[in-house]
Amino acid sequence: MKRINALCPFIDALETYAPEGLKWDYIHYKSETHNSLGFKSICAGFEMIYKDWKTKDDPKLTTKYQHPDK
């Protein structure tokens, strides 16, 4: 628990002083190890950053990926 408690001042500072528009999050992955945490946290970061990102519907792409042989 010491390491988690060491993050509390940093999290408090972000909550208090983060500039407007800064996207940040903290997730405690209790069952992850040092080796598995990198991949999981990078994926979570991309999901957070791009959660509102949408592409325009393009019928050419939609058709191609629904019917790759065409």
MDTraj code that builds the backbone (N, CA, C; nanometers):
import mdtraj as md
import numpy as np

residues = "MET LYS ARG ILE ASN ALA LEU CYS PRO PHE ILE ASP ALA LEU GLU THR TYR ALA PRO GLU GLY LEU LYS TRP ASP TYR ILE HIS TYR LYS SER GLU THR HIS ASN SER LEU GLY PHE LYS SER ILE CYS ALA GLY PHE GLU MET ILE TYR LYS ASP TRP LYS THR LYS ASP ASP PRO LYS LEU THR THR LYS TYR GLN HIS PRO ASP LYS".split()
xyz = np.array([
    [0.0813, -0.1213, 0.0000],
    [0.0000, 0.0000, 0.0000],
    [0.0849, 0.1267, 0.0000],
    [0.2123, 0.1162, 0.0382],
    [0.2961, 0.2355, 0.0442],
    [0.3066, 0.3034, -0.0918],
    [0.3249, 0.2244, -0.1957],
    [0.3427, 0.2822, -0.3285],
    [0.2159, 0.3528, -0.3755],
    [0.1008, 0.2961, -0.3462],
    [-0.0255, 0.3600, -0.3846],
    [-0.0410, 0.4915, -0.3096],
    [-0.0108, 0.4907, -0.1808],
    [-0.0211, 0.6126, -0.1009],
    [0.0750, 0.7203, -0.1498],
    [0.1873, 0.6788, -0.2077],
    [0.2837, 0.7757, -0.2594],
    [0.2255, 0.8522, -0.3784],
    [0.1298, 0.7952, -0.4481],
    [0.0675, 0.8621, -0.5622],
    [-0.0389, 0.9638, -0.5206],
    [-0.0888, 0.9522, -0.3995],
    [-0.1977, 1.0407, -0.3549],
    [-0.1655, 1.1891, -0.3704],
    [-0.0471, 1.2378, -0.3303],
    [-0.0180, 1.3808, -0.3493],
    [-0.0193, 1.4219, -0.4968],
    [0.0298, 1.3332, -0.5832],
    [0.0306, 1.3644, -0.7262],
    [-0.1115, 1.3703, -0.7815],
    [-0.1948, 1.2747, -0.7423],
    [-0.3352, 1.2739, -0.7859],
    [-0.4064, 1.3978, -0.7328],
    [-0.3829, 1.4330, -0.6074],
    [-0.4431, 1.5542, -0.5493],
    [-0.4009, 1.6789, -0.6267],
    [-0.2725, 1.6853, -0.6639],
    [-0.2234, 1.8011, -0.7400],
    [-0.2912, 1.8085, -0.8767],
    [-0.3082, 1.6947, -0.9430],
    [-0.3776, 1.6946, -1.0717],
    [-0.5226, 1.7390, -1.0561],
    [-0.5886, 1.6882, -0.9535],
    [-0.7284, 1.7268, -0.9312],
    [-0.7416, 1.8755, -0.9026],
    [-0.6434, 1.9339, -0.8368],
    [-0.6496, 2.0738, -0.7981],
    [-0.5983, 2.1684, -0.9062],
    [-0.4868, 2.1316, -0.9704],
    [-0.4172, 2.2268, -1.0574],
    [-0.4127, 2.1895, -1.2057],
    [-0.4764, 2.0818, -1.2448],
    [-0.4697, 2.0414, -1.3862],
    [-0.5289, 2.1508, -1.4742],
    [-0.4593, 2.1858, -1.5809],
    [-0.5126, 2.2876, -1.6717],
    [-0.6409, 2.2394, -1.7385],
    [-0.7238, 2.3334, -1.7735],
    [-0.8497, 2.3003, -1.8397],
    [-0.8203, 2.2253, -1.9686],
    [-0.8928, 2.1175, -1.9907],
    [-0.8765, 2.0389, -2.1125],
    [-0.7784, 1.9232, -2.0997],
    [-0.7046, 1.9161, -1.9877],
    [-0.6121, 1.8052, -1.9687],
    [-0.6915, 1.6783, -1.9397],
    [-0.6699, 1.5765, -2.0199],
    [-0.7350, 1.4480, -1.9968],
    [-0.6400, 1.3588, -1.9200],
    [-0.6834, 1.3130, -1.8051],
    [-0.6007, 1.2234, -1.7265],
    [-0.6911, 1.1321, -1.6451],
    [-0.6355, 1.0226, -1.6029],
    [-0.7111, 0.9266, -1.5227],
    [-0.6117, 0.8456, -1.4408],
    [-0.6580, 0.7887, -1.3340],
    [-0.5767, 0.6998, -1.2531],
    [-0.6571, 0.5734, -1.2281],
    [-0.5995, 0.4619, -1.2608],
    [-0.6629, 0.3326, -1.2358],
    [-0.5628, 0.2455, -1.1613],
    [-0.6049, 0.1878, -1.0515],
    [-0.5189, 0.0959, -0.9776],
    [-0.5495, -0.0451, -1.0267],
    [-0.4544, -0.1040, -1.0966],
    [-0.4693, -0.2406, -1.1467],
    [-0.4138, -0.3362, -1.0416],
    [-0.4987, -0.3743, -0.9501],
    [-0.4565, -0.4515, -0.8330],
    [-0.3946, -0.5866, -0.8694],
    [-0.4482, -0.6551, -0.9686],
    [-0.3996, -0.7899, -0.9985],
    [-0.2934, -0.7933, -1.1088],
    [-0.2478, -0.6791, -1.1551],
    [-0.1474, -0.6757, -1.2613],
    [-0.0066, -0.6719, -1.2025],
    [0.0891, -0.7160, -1.2826],
    [0.2291, -0.7133, -1.2418],
    [0.3017, -0.6048, -1.3211],
    [0.4263, -0.5821, -1.2887],
    [0.5066, -0.4836, -1.3622],
    [0.5121, -0.5206, -1.5107],
    [0.5201, -0.6498, -1.5395],
    [0.5309, -0.6951, -1.6783],
    [0.4004, -0.6825, -1.7558],
    [0.2866, -0.6988, -1.6915],
    [0.1588, -0.6943, -1.7635],
    [0.0962, -0.5552, -1.7628],
    [0.1425, -0.4689, -1.6774],
    [0.0798, -0.3377, -1.6603],
    [0.0989, -0.2451, -1.7794],
    [0.2130, -0.2495, -1.8437],
    [0.2405, -0.1594, -1.9556],
    [0.1379, -0.1724, -2.0669],
    [0.1159, -0.2942, -2.1129],
    [0.0217, -0.3165, -2.2221],
    [-0.1192, -0.2744, -2.1826],
    [-0.1613, -0.3150, -2.0647],
    [-0.2966, -0.2838, -2.0184],
    [-0.3167, -0.1328, -2.0032],
    [-0.2189, -0.0625, -1.9491],
    [-0.2337, 0.0819, -1.9278],
    [-0.2276, 0.1595, -2.0592],
    [-0.1473, 0.1131, -2.1544],
    [-0.1429, 0.1796, -2.2846],
    [-0.2773, 0.1657, -2.3548],
    [-0.3349, 0.0465, -2.3521],
    [-0.4672, 0.0252, -2.4133],
    [-0.5725, 0.1135, -2.3464],
    [-0.5715, 0.1189, -2.2149],
    [-0.6684, 0.2027, -2.1430],
    [-0.6484, 0.3501, -2.1771],
    [-0.5232, 0.3915, -2.1918],
    [-0.4944, 0.5298, -2.2287],
    [-0.5482, 0.5639, -2.3666],
    [-0.5259, 0.4756, -2.4644],
    [-0.5796, 0.5003, -2.5981],
    [-0.7321, 0.5047, -2.5972],
    [-0.7948, 0.4148, -2.5210],
    [-0.9415, 0.4151, -2.5122],
    [-0.9916, 0.5465, -2.4536],
    [-0.9237, 0.5985, -2.3522],
    [-0.9654, 0.7244, -2.2916],
    [-0.9461, 0.8411, -2.3882],
    [-0.8302, 0.8461, -2.4521],
    [-0.7990, 0.9579, -2.5412],
    [-0.8919, 0.9619, -2.6624],
    [-0.9216, 0.8455, -2.7181],
    [-0.9979, 0.8404, -2.8430],
    [-1.1441, 0.7995, -2.8263],
    [-1.1974, 0.8046, -2.7046],
    [-1.3345, 0.7577, -2.6834],
    [-1.4384, 0.8373, -2.7632],
    [-1.4139, 0.9622, -2.7930],
    [-1.5101, 1.0433, -2.8684],
    [-1.4746, 1.0541, -3.0166],
    [-1.3697, 0.9850, -3.0599],
    [-1.3246, 0.9950, -3.1982],
    [-1.4118, 0.9084, -3.2877],
    [-1.4608, 0.9659, -3.3934],
    [-1.5454, 0.8947, -3.4897],
    [-1.4907, 0.9181, -3.6298],
    [-1.5120, 0.8218, -3.7167],
    [-1.4753, 0.8380, -3.8562],
    [-1.6013, 0.8662, -3.9363],
    [-1.5813, 0.9268, -4.0498],
    [-1.6940, 0.9492, -4.1389],
    [-1.7276, 0.8173, -4.2067],
    [-1.8565, 0.7930, -4.2253],
    [-1.8972, 0.6733, -4.2977],
    [-1.8589, 0.6874, -4.4441],
    [-1.7829, 0.5925, -4.4931],
    [-1.7405, 0.5912, -4.6326],
    [-1.7898, 0.4599, -4.6937],
    [-1.8895, 0.4661, -4.7814],
    [-1.9451, 0.3432, -4.8390],
    [-1.8407, 0.2551, -4.9073],
    [-1.7367, 0.3161, -4.9651],
    [-1.6326, 0.2365, -5.0311],
    [-1.5582, 0.1497, -4.9292],
    [-1.5261, 0.2081, -4.8150],
    [-1.4565, 0.1311, -4.7117],
    [-1.5480, 0.0277, -4.6494],
    [-1.6717, 0.0663, -4.6230],
    [-1.7677, -0.0255, -4.5624],
    [-1.7877, -0.1468, -4.6517],
    [-1.8059, -0.1232, -4.7825],
    [-1.8257, -0.2336, -4.8762],
    [-1.7019, -0.3218, -4.8824],
    [-1.5839, -0.2613, -4.8885],
    [-1.4607, -0.3367, -4.8991],
    [-1.4419, -0.4292, -4.7793],
    [-1.4692, -0.3791, -4.6600],
    [-1.4442, -0.4607, -4.5427],
    [-1.5566, -0.5582, -4.5130],
    [-1.6737, -0.5344, -4.5661],
    [-1.7811, -0.6338, -4.5513],
    [-1.7653, -0.7442, -4.6556],
    [-1.7135, -0.7084, -4.7713],
    [-1.6959, -0.8030, -4.8823],
    [-1.5549, -0.7856, -4.9398],
    [-1.4539, -0.8416, -4.8726],
    [-1.3148, -0.8190, -4.9147],
    [-1.2846, -0.8656, -5.0577],
    [-1.3636, -0.9572, -5.1130],
    [-1.3356, -1.0086, -5.2462],
    [-1.3803, -0.9130, -5.3557],
    [-1.4510, -0.8068, -5.3234],
    [-1.4992, -0.7123, -5.4248],
    [-1.4015, -0.5978, -5.4447],
])
top = md.Topology()
chain = top.add_chain()
for i, resn in enumerate(residues, 1):
    res = top.add_residue(resn, chain, resSeq=i)
    for name in ("N", "CA", "C"):
        top.add_atom(name, md.element.get_by_symbol(name[0]), res)
traj = md.Trajectory(xyz[None], top)
